[in-house]
């Protein structure tokens, strides 16, 4: 809402998501990462190119919650990644956190 001259681009967004993701003290890390990512995707920013890395950090943040709700949202992000207009392809780093969390919860 202010008069900031910075433009939200992939580098700045990546820095914001990484900062949230790496924080051990923010209780709603996953939700914050997700809100940043969803904002950038929905705002149709000309300077933003989504990447698998940004999605993976958000997926990982949800999986660190070690809940089925977190896993469900992580799976939704996988689908969103694949359905995005440039069709980003999930990598092993997209799937492993989900599989690990499901195993830890006794679902694999």
GROMACS elastic network, one bead per residue, 0.5 to 0.9 nm:
[ bonds ]
;  ai    aj funct       b0    kb
    1     4     6  0.84873   500
    4     7     6  0.81721   500
    6     9     6  0.88899   500
    6    12     6  0.89601   500
    7    12     6  0.81330   500
    7    47     6  0.75562   500
    8    11     6  0.80649   500
    8    12     6  0.59625   500
    8    13     6  0.63881   500
    8    40     6  0.80595   500
    8    45     6  0.76824   500
    8    47     6  0.68491   500
    8    48     6  0.70031   500
    9    12     6  0.54567   500
    9    13     6  0.60398   500
    9    14     6  0.83903   500
    9    40     6  0.86403   500
    9    45     6  0.77405   500
    9    46     6  0.81310   500
    9    49     6  0.74452   500
   10    13     6  0.51532   500
   10    14     6  0.58489   500
   10    15     6  0.84847   500
   10    40     6  0.89861   500
   10    47     6  0.69631   500
   10    49     6  0.56713   500
   10    50     6  0.67824   500
   10    51     6  0.81823   500
   10    54     6  0.89045   500
   11    14     6  0.50624   500
   11    15     6  0.61768   500
   11    16     6  0.87085   500
   11    48     6  0.84349   500
   12    15     6  0.50424   500
   12    16     6  0.62313   500
   12    17     6  0.86361   500
   13    16     6  0.50637   500
   13    17     6  0.60937   500
   13    18     6  0.83748   500
   13    36     6  0.73211   500
   13    37     6  0.77707   500
   13    40     6  0.80268   500
   13    48     6  0.82481   500
   13    54     6  0.83637   500
   14    17     6  0.51737   500
   14    18     6  0.58664   500
   14    19     6  0.83634   500
   14    53     6  0.83291   500
   14    54     6  0.62742   500
   15    18     6  0.50822   500
   15    19     6  0.59783   500
   15    20     6  0.85972   500
   16    19     6  0.51255   500
   16    20     6  0.62959   500
   16    21     6  0.85238   500
   16    33     6  0.80101   500
   16    36     6  0.79574   500
   17    20     6  0.51452   500
   17    21     6  0.59153   500
   17    22     6  0.85200   500
   17    32     6  0.78857   500
   17    33     6  0.52045   500
   17    34     6  0.84520   500
   17    36     6  0.70281   500
   17    37     6  0.78637   500
   17    54     6  0.71957   500
   17    57     6  0.73640   500
   17    58     6  0.76551   500
   18    22     6  0.59497   500
   18    23     6  0.84504   500
   18    33     6  0.82039   500
   18    54     6  0.81851   500
   18    57     6  0.70942   500
   18    58     6  0.89711   500
   19    22     6  0.53657   500
   19    23     6  0.62336   500
   20    23     6  0.53144   500
   20    24     6  0.86192   500
   20    26     6  0.73812   500
   20    29     6  0.57219   500
   20    30     6  0.80389   500
   20    32     6  0.70140   500
   20    33     6  0.63884   500
   20    61     6  0.89363   500
   21    24     6  0.81411   500
   21    26     6  0.88990   500
   21    29     6  0.60905   500
   21    30     6  0.72361   500
   21    32     6  0.87099   500
   21    33     6  0.68881   500
   21    57     6  0.65868   500
   21    58     6  0.73607   500
   21    60     6  0.82196   500
   21    61     6  0.61031   500
   22    29     6  0.86276   500
   22    61     6  0.88813   500
   23    26     6  0.60006   500
   23    29     6  0.74509   500
   24    27     6  0.79303   500
   24    29     6  0.84905   500
   25    29     6  0.85902   500
   26    29     6  0.55310   500
   27    30     6  0.84947   500
   28    31     6  0.54612   500
   28    32     6  0.62897   500
   28    33     6  0.87791   500
   29    32     6  0.52018   500
   29    33     6  0.62050   500
   29    34     6  0.85579   500
   29    58     6  0.87630   500
   29    61     6  0.65408   500
   29    62     6  0.81569   500
   30    33     6  0.51985   500
   30    34     6  0.60842   500
   30    35     6  0.85956   500
   30    57     6  0.88485   500
   30    58     6  0.61289   500
   30    59     6  0.79038   500
   30    60     6  0.81086   500
   30    62     6  0.50719   500
   30    63     6  0.85655   500
   30    64     6  0.84293   500
   30    65     6  0.80707   500
   30    70     6  0.84072   500
   31    35     6  0.60390   500
   31    36     6  0.86307   500
   31    58     6  0.83966   500
   31    61     6  0.83604   500
   31    62     6  0.78788   500
   32    35     6  0.51020   500
   32    36     6  0.62833   500
   32    37     6  0.86287   500
   32    58     6  0.88646   500
   33    36     6  0.53005   500
   33    37     6  0.62496   500
   33    38     6  0.86234   500
   33    54     6  0.87639   500
   33    57     6  0.78696   500
   33    58     6  0.55833   500
   33    61     6  0.76603   500
   34    37     6  0.50913   500
   34    38     6  0.59396   500
   34    39     6  0.83587   500
   34    55     6  0.86036   500
   34    58     6  0.60319   500
   34    59     6  0.86695   500
   34    61     6  0.89575   500
   34    62     6  0.89668   500
   35    38     6  0.51477   500
   35    39     6  0.59180   500
   35    40     6  0.85465   500
   36    39     6  0.52005   500
   36    40     6  0.63028   500
   36    41     6  0.87023   500
   37    40     6  0.52662   500
   37    41     6  0.62128   500
   37    42     6  0.86472   500
   37    50     6  0.83191   500
   37    54     6  0.74850   500
   37    55     6  0.77002   500
   37    58     6  0.80822   500
   38    41     6  0.50380   500
   38    42     6  0.59911   500
   38    43     6  0.83544   500
   39    42     6  0.52738   500
   39    43     6  0.58649   500
   39    44     6  0.87904   500
   40    43     6  0.53146   500
   40    44     6  0.67601   500
   40    45     6  0.65187   500
   40    48     6  0.70432   500
   40    49     6  0.89801   500
   40    50     6  0.82499   500
   41    44     6  0.59829   500
   41    45     6  0.75419   500
   41    48     6  0.81714   500
   41    49     6  0.88150   500
   41    50     6  0.75000   500
   41    84     6  0.89845   500
   42    45     6  0.80968   500
   44    47     6  0.88412   500
   44    48     6  0.78445   500
   45    48     6  0.53701   500
   45    49     6  0.83757   500
   46    49     6  0.80897   500
   50    53     6  0.83977   500
   50    54     6  0.68541   500
   50    55     6  0.79384   500
   50    81     6  0.89948   500
   50    86     6  0.89812   500
   50    88     6  0.83816   500
   51    54     6  0.54244   500
   51    55     6  0.66467   500
   51    56     6  0.86627   500
   51    81     6  0.87804   500
   51    88     6  0.71986   500
   52    55     6  0.51444   500
   52    56     6  0.59444   500
   52    57     6  0.86309   500
   52    81     6  0.75437   500
   52    88     6  0.64596   500
   52    89     6  0.71356   500
   52    90     6  0.65526   500
   52    91     6  0.78052   500
   52    94     6  0.81073   500
   53    57     6  0.61610   500
   53    58     6  0.86568   500
   53    93     6  0.88271   500
   53    94     6  0.87619   500
   54    57     6  0.53291   500
   54    58     6  0.64780   500
   54    59     6  0.87115   500
   55    58     6  0.51997   500
   55    59     6  0.60963   500
   55    60     6  0.85667   500
   55    77     6  0.70300   500
   55    78     6  0.78630   500
   55    81     6  0.70839   500
   55    90     6  0.87426   500
   55    94     6  0.79736   500
   56    60     6  0.59580   500
   56    61     6  0.84437   500
   56    74     6  0.89285   500
   56    77     6  0.87828   500
   56    78     6  0.86915   500
   56    90     6  0.82468   500
   56    91     6  0.87151   500
   56    93     6  0.67964   500
   56    94     6  0.54018   500
   56    95     6  0.89163   500
   57    60     6  0.50770   500
   57    61     6  0.61373   500
   57    62     6  0.87843   500
   57    94     6  0.87475   500
   58    61     6  0.50124   500
   58    62     6  0.64238   500
   58    63     6  0.86985   500
   58    74     6  0.76521   500
   58    77     6  0.81797   500
   59    62     6  0.52931   500
   59    63     6  0.62690   500
   59    64     6  0.87614   500
   59    70     6  0.84778   500
   59    71     6  0.82396   500
   59    73     6  0.77853   500
   59    75     6  0.78910   500
   59    77     6  0.67747   500
   59    78     6  0.79166   500
   59    94     6  0.70212   500
   59    95     6  0.89449   500
   59    97     6  0.76478   500
   59    98     6  0.79082   500
   60    64     6  0.61224   500
   60    65     6  0.88977   500
   60    74     6  0.76541   500
   60    93     6  0.88518   500
   60    94     6  0.79225   500
   60    97     6  0.60767   500
   60    98     6  0.79047   500
   61    64     6  0.52522   500
   61    65     6  0.70075   500
   61    70     6  0.83832   500
   61    74     6  0.85959   500
   62    65     6  0.55083   500
   62    66     6  0.76682   500
   62    67     6  0.83024   500
   62    69     6  0.83477   500
   62    71     6  0.65297   500
   62    72     6  0.87716   500
   62    73     6  0.69912   500
   62    74     6  0.60203   500
   62    98     6  0.89715   500
   63    66     6  0.55434   500
   63    67     6  0.73199   500
   63    68     6  0.87342   500
   63    70     6  0.55853   500
   63    71     6  0.56984   500
   63    73     6  0.88102   500
   63    74     6  0.68565   500
   63    97     6  0.61454   500
   63    98     6  0.61911   500
   63   100     6  0.84823   500
   63   101     6  0.60464   500
   63   102     6  0.88638   500
   64    67     6  0.82319   500
   64    70     6  0.79270   500
   64    97     6  0.82488   500
   64   101     6  0.77343   500
   65    68     6  0.87653   500
   65    69     6  0.86380   500
   65    70     6  0.60735   500
   65    71     6  0.84589   500
   65   101     6  0.88369   500
   66    69     6  0.85259   500
   66    70     6  0.67085   500
   66    71     6  0.75719   500
   66   101     6  0.59626   500
   66   102     6  0.82365   500
   66   104     6  0.77309   500
   66   105     6  0.72474   500
   67    70     6  0.51619   500
   67    71     6  0.64080   500
   67    72     6  0.86601   500
   67   101     6  0.78839   500
   67   102     6  0.86079   500
   67   105     6  0.75045   500
   68    72     6  0.60036   500
   68    73     6  0.85914   500
   68   101     6  0.85569   500
   68   102     6  0.77567   500
   68   105     6  0.78956   500
   69    72     6  0.50604   500
   69    73     6  0.63024   500
   69    74     6  0.86056   500
   70    73     6  0.52361   500
   70    74     6  0.61443   500
   70    75     6  0.86651   500
   71    75     6  0.61476   500
   71    76     6  0.85982   500
   71    97     6  0.89102   500
   71    98     6  0.61134   500
   71    99     6  0.89657   500
   71   101     6  0.72220   500
   71   102     6  0.73556   500
   72    75     6  0.51535   500
   72    76     6  0.63078   500
   72    77     6  0.87600   500
   73    77     6  0.62577   500
   73    78     6  0.87485   500
   74    77     6  0.50633   500
   74    78     6  0.64495   500
   74    79     6  0.89380   500
   74    94     6  0.88876   500
   74    98     6  0.70620   500
   75    78     6  0.50364   500
   75    79     6  0.65386   500
   75    80     6  0.86993   500
   75    95     6  0.87834   500
   75    98     6  0.75502   500
   76    79     6  0.51738   500
   76    80     6  0.61722   500
   76    81     6  0.85781   500
   77    81     6  0.59709   500
   77    82     6  0.86005   500
   78    81     6  0.50777   500
   78    82     6  0.63758   500
   78    83     6  0.86506   500
   78    89     6  0.88233   500
   78    90     6  0.68060   500
   78    94     6  0.73738   500
   78    95     6  0.83788   500
   79    82     6  0.51811   500
   79    83     6  0.60662   500
   79    84     6  0.85250   500
   80    83     6  0.50217   500
   80    84     6  0.59260   500
   80    87     6  0.89947   500
   80    88     6  0.89927   500
   81    84     6  0.53597   500
   81    85     6  0.89324   500
   81    86     6  0.89691   500
   81    87     6  0.67065   500
   81    88     6  0.55151   500
   81    89     6  0.69940   500
   81    90     6  0.71265   500
   82    85     6  0.84270   500
   82    86     6  0.83674   500
   82    88     6  0.52896   500
   82    89     6  0.58579   500
   82    90     6  0.71208   500
   83    86     6  0.79772   500
   83    87     6  0.56445   500
   83    88     6  0.76635   500
   84    88     6  0.65966   500
   85    88     6  0.81799   500
   90    93     6  0.76296   500
   90    94     6  0.54959   500
   90    95     6  0.74566   500
   91    94     6  0.51449   500
   91    95     6  0.68081   500
   91    96     6  0.88997   500
   92    95     6  0.52487   500
   92    96     6  0.59647   500
   92    97     6  0.89641   500
   93    96     6  0.56188   500
   93    97     6  0.70699   500
   94    97     6  0.67246   500
   94    98     6  0.75576   500
   95    98     6  0.54536   500
   95    99     6  0.62822   500
   95   100     6  0.86412   500
   96    99     6  0.50969   500
   96   100     6  0.59116   500
   96   101     6  0.84276   500
   97   100     6  0.50672   500
   97   101     6  0.60084   500
   97   102     6  0.84974   500
   98   101     6  0.51731   500
   98   102     6  0.60906   500
   98   103     6  0.85314   500
   99   102     6  0.51176   500
   99   103     6  0.61007   500
   99   104     6  0.85475   500
   99   108     6  0.75808   500
  100   103     6  0.50912   500
  100   104     6  0.61090   500
  100   105     6  0.86224   500
  100   108     6  0.86982   500
  101   105     6  0.61716   500
  101   106     6  0.86125   500
  101   107     6  0.86710   500
  102   105     6  0.50804   500
  102   106     6  0.62575   500
  102   107     6  0.51056   500
  102   108     6  0.59267   500
  103   107     6  0.54752   500
  104   107     6  0.75698   500
  104   108     6  0.81916   500
  105   108     6  0.80667   500
